């Protein structure tokens, strides 16, 4: 495998300075994998070893834990509000785009699926169920420091692994951790990974050979 740190340094050196803080993008290109088979797709949260440089926004659909959820989540949607959202699909779409992670108290999960599932499902934002007596604070804090690793219809995994102001070593460690996490999810591991690329938002991608 190529030295990822060297590739990160190359990508930074080749990117022009912009008037905004750029994001580090990491792409993993897959091969020899049939994405028509549901078992070959995945959608999971992953805590980057050095963080993403951005705190993700978390929303909670609540029934009996509304007050506790308000202490830790960025948005709390009550059971009554779920039903009213059903007739405002545009509002739901905006909500799904704005928030990174969704959680739902188990008592409202069926209602969420029935009323909002057609919008949230295709976007990979189906809420994670919150079992009874779960301590919300650690769950939500973990989500705020997590990224989504997703593969659906195209054989490419795209993950934002940091901000421009983060050190090269931190970005390289994040990239390697994501690569290992994806490898573990693939049916044939490294055999399913063709290559990877790292880049800043407006920079040119730098290829990483993984074999």
C-alpha positions in Angstrom: 0.0 0.0 0.0 1.1 3.5 -0.7 2.2 5.7 2.2 -1.1 7.6 2.9 0.7 10.4 4.8 2.8 11.2 1.7 -0.3 11.3 -0.5 -2.1 13.6 1.9 0.9 16.0 1.8 0.9 15.8 -2.0 -2.8 16.6 -2.1 -2.3 19.6 0.2 0.7 20.9 -1.8 -1.2 20.7 -5.0 -4.3 22.6 -3.8 -4.7 26.3 -4.1 -5.5 28.3 -1.0 -9.2 29.4 -1.0 -11.2 32.1 0.9 -13.0 29.3 2.8 -11.9 26.4 4.9 -11.8 23.3 2.6 -12.8 19.8 3.6 -10.7 16.7 3.1 -12.6 14.2 0.9 -11.6 10.5 0.8 -12.9 8.2 -1.9 -12.6 4.4 -2.0 -13.1 2.7 -5.4 -14.5 -0.8 -5.3 -14.3 -3.7 -7.7 -15.6 -7.2 -8.1 -18.7 -6.5 -6.0 -22.3 -7.0 -6.9 -24.2 -4.1 -5.4 -27.6 -5.6 -6.5 -27.2 -7.9 -3.6 -28.4 -6.2 -0.4 -25.7 -7.9 1.7 -23.0 -6.1 -0.2 -24.3 -2.7 0.6 -23.7 -0.9 3.9 -24.6 2.2 5.9 -22.9 2.7 9.2 -21.5 5.3 11.5 -17.9 5.5 12.3 -16.0 7.6 14.8 -12.8 9.0 13.2 -9.7 8.7 15.4 -9.0 12.4 15.1 -12.5 13.7 14.5 -13.9 15.2 11.4 -13.3 18.8 12.4 -17.1 19.3 12.3 -19.7 18.4 14.9 -22.5 16.6 13.2 -26.1 17.7 13.8 -28.3 15.2 15.6 -32.1 15.0 15.7 -34.2 12.8 18.0 -37.8 11.6 17.5 -39.1 11.4 21.0 -42.2 10.2 22.9 -41.4 9.9 26.6 -37.8 11.1 26.6 -38.5 14.6 25.1 -37.1 16.6 28.0 -33.9 14.5 28.3 -33.4 14.7 24.5 -33.7 18.5 24.5 -30.6 18.6 26.8 -28.3 16.9 24.3 -29.8 16.8 20.7 -29.8 19.7 18.2 -33.4 19.1 17.4 -36.2 17.1 19.1 -39.3 16.1 17.2 -42.3 14.9 19.3 -44.7 12.2 18.5 -47.4 14.8 17.6 -45.0 16.6 15.3 -44.2 13.4 13.4 -47.8 13.1 12.4 -48.0 16.7 11.2 -44.7 16.4 9.2 -46.3 13.6 7.1 -48.2 16.2 5.0 -45.1 18.4 4.5 -42.7 16.4 2.4 -40.6 19.4 1.4 -40.1 20.2 5.0 -39.1 16.6 5.7 -36.6 16.7 2.8 -35.0 19.9 4.1 -34.9 18.3 7.6 -33.2 15.2 6.3 -30.6 17.3 4.4 -29.9 19.6 7.3 -29.3 16.9 10.0 -26.6 14.2 9.9 -28.0 11.7 12.3 -31.4 10.7 13.4 -32.5 8.7 16.4 -36.0 7.5 17.3 -37.5 6.3 20.6 -38.6 2.7 20.0 -42.2 3.6 20.7 -42.4 5.9 17.7 -40.3 4.0 15.2 -43.3 2.3 13.5 -45.0 5.8 13.1 -41.8 7.2 11.6 -41.6 4.4 9.1 -45.2 4.8 8.2 -45.2 8.6 7.8 -41.7 9.6 6.9 -40.0 6.4 5.7 -40.5 7.1 2.0 -38.4 10.3 2.3 -35.8 9.2 4.9 -35.2 5.7 3.6 -33.9 6.5 0.1 -31.6 9.1 1.7 -30.0 6.6 4.1 -31.3 8.6 7.1 -33.6 6.1 8.8 -33.4 6.9 12.5 -31.5 4.5 14.8 -33.8 3.1 17.5 -33.3 4.2 21.1 -34.0 1.2 23.4 -35.7 1.9 26.8 -33.6 3.2 29.6 -30.8 4.2 27.2 -28.5 7.0 28.4 -28.9 9.6 25.6 -25.8 11.8 26.3 -23.1 9.3 25.3 -25.1 8.1 22.3 -25.6 11.6 20.9 -22.1 12.7 21.6 -20.7 9.7 19.8 -22.9 10.5 16.8 -21.8 14.1 16.8 -18.2 12.9 16.2 -19.1 10.2 13.7 -19.2 10.1 9.9 -21.5 8.1 7.7 -19.9 5.3 5.6 -22.3 4.4 2.9 -22.5 2.4 -0.3 -25.7 1.9 -2.2 -25.8 1.8 -6.0 -22.3 3.0 -7.1 -19.0 1.2 -6.3 -17.5 4.2 -4.6 -17.4 5.1 -0.9 -17.0 8.9 -0.2 -16.2 10.1 3.3 -15.3 13.6 4.6 -12.3 12.9 6.9 -11.4 16.3 8.2 -11.0 20.0 7.7 -8.1 21.9 6.0 -6.8 23.2 9.3 -6.1 19.7 10.6 -2.6 18.3 10.5 -1.5 15.9 7.7 -0.9 13.1 10.2 -4.4 13.4 11.6 -5.9 13.3 8.1 -3.8 10.3 7.1 -4.8 8.4 10.3 -8.4 9.1 9.6 -8.1 7.9 6.0 -6.4 4.7 7.0 -9.0 4.0 9.7 -11.9 4.5 7.2 -10.1 2.2 4.7 -9.7 -0.5 7.3 -13.4 -0.1 8.4 -14.6 -0.4 4.8 -12.3 -3.4 4.2 -13.9 -5.2 7.1 -17.4 -4.7 5.6 -16.5 -6.0 2.2 -17.1 -9.7 1.4 -13.6 -10.3 0.0 -11.8 -7.5 1.9 -8.8 -6.0 0.1 -9.8 -7.9 -3.1 -12.8 -5.7 -3.4 -10.8 -2.4 -3.2 -9.4 -1.1 -6.4 -7.8 2.2 -5.2 -8.5 5.3 -3.1 -8.1 9.0 -3.6 -7.7 11.9 -1.2 -8.3 15.6 -2.0 -9.2 18.9 -0.6 -12.6 20.3 -1.7 -11.2 22.4 -4.6 -8.0 20.4 -5.1 -7.0 17.6 -7.5 -7.5 14.1 -6.2 -4.3 12.1 -5.4 -4.5 8.4 -6.0 -3.6 5.9 -3.3 -2.7 2.4 -4.4 -4.0 -0.1 -1.8 -2.4 -3.3 -3.1 
